[in-house]
Amino acid sequence: MVQAYILIQTEVGRAANVAEEISSIPGVTQAEDVTGPYDVIVRAQANNVDELGKLVVAQIQAVHGITRTLTCPIVHI
């Protein structure tokens, strides 16, 4: 299982809507609108890195109002 945080920038005024829509996507375990340089922080999981990439590119980035994403896989050292 691969887990990651996805940091999202949105269009002005769209953070709450983006977080709400993303929270219903399978594989997303948490989506919160926040303040700071990013507008939404998502925690997601997938079976492998390829599936995680598909989740981000095909589903999360397709949500209206997103301008940029940064995916940060969780590592266990």
N, C-alpha and C positions, 0 to 999 in steps of 0.2 A: 504494500500500500504506500503510495506517495501522497504527501500532504504539502500544501503550499499556502502562503499568504499572497493575495493578489491586491496590489495597491492601484486604485483607480482614480483618475481625474475625470471630471464630468463637465458638461456645459453648466454655466451659472444657473442655479436654482433647480438642478435636476438630481442632486445627490439622493434625496429621500426616495424619489421614484425609481432611480437606478438600483438602490439597495433593496427595495421591495421586490422589484422584478427579478433581480439576480437570486434572491433568497429562495425562489421557487424552482430554480434549476437543479436537477439531480446532480449530486456530487458536491454541491455547495452546502457546507455545514453551518456557516454563519456569514452574514453580510450586515455591516454596520456603517451608517454615515457618520463621518468624523470631521473635525476641523484640522487645519494645517495644510501642508502642501498637497495632500491627497484628500479626496472627498468621500471615498468609500473604501473600506478595507474588508476583504472577503477571505474566508478560510475555506479551502476546497480540498477534496481528496479524489484520487483515482487509483486504478489498479497498477498503472505504470506511468512513466514519463510521457509516452506517446499519447495515452488517453488524457492525461492532464493537459497537454498541449492542445488537443482537439477540444476539450472543454473550454479552454480559454479562448481560442481563436474562433471556433464555430458557434459557441453559445454565449459566452460572456461578452466578447467584443461586439456581438451582434445587437446588444441591447442599445436602444436609442438613447442618446445623450452622453455616451462615453467618448472621451477624446483621447485617452491614453491609458495603457495598463502596464504594470510592472509585476512580473511573477517572481516570487521568492520561495523556492522549494525549501522545505524544512529538512535539516540534516541532523543526524544523531551521531555526535562525535564521542 
